Amino acid sequence: MEGSEQLDRFRDFLNTQGLRFTKQRQAIAEVFFGTEGHLSLPELLDLARRRHSSVGYATVYRTMKILAESGLATEHKFAEGSVRYEPAFEGEHHDHLICVTCGRIVEYEDHEIERLQEELARKHGFRVVSHRHEIYAECMTPNCPELGRPQETDISGRDITGMPSTGS
């Protein structure tokens, strides 16, 4: 689904909830649907403010909650504890490998793992309706270039609100 279709679905969802599709919500949704990766609220705030300077943290927070409620976003709470979002596409599924050293997140699909999950569930009298598979590991890249830059799972340098700290 393309970004314009996602924006239309978001606009329709807001309408059914009696909520307005404001310029701020539009800016947040556009950067969210137009950016790859797993975005934190501070990252979304920074990107959205580049499009509309009046976007605030609370608006980003509420908008992402609405996007998750609508099924257009998936909320992840990886090991570091901060919330990250990625666009949700109907019928698509993937799992995550997360490096505990450098913070890199890799999405993967493995049909054998999916098959084994189904088999395990049946063996114990269950039918899988949903799952999340996150593997926490150490990447084996020598002199990993990811170590030198902020990562998706790096929350150091942020204050209690998740915003970059000012150093004071």
TATAFEN-V601343 format. One record per helix or strand of 2 or more residues. SS is the DSSP state (2 for helix, 1 for strand). FROM is the first residue (numbers start at 1). TO is the last residue. If there is no record, write none. Layout:
ss=SS from=FROM to=TO
ss=SS from=FROM to=TO
This chain:
ss=2 from=3 to=16
ss=2 from=23 to=34
ss=1 from=39 to=40
ss=2 from=41 to=51
ss=2 from=57 to=70
ss=1 from=73 to=77
ss=1 from=83 to=87
ss=1 from=95 to=99
ss=1 from=105 to=108
ss=2 from=111 to=123
ss=1 from=134 to=137
ss=2 from=145 to=148
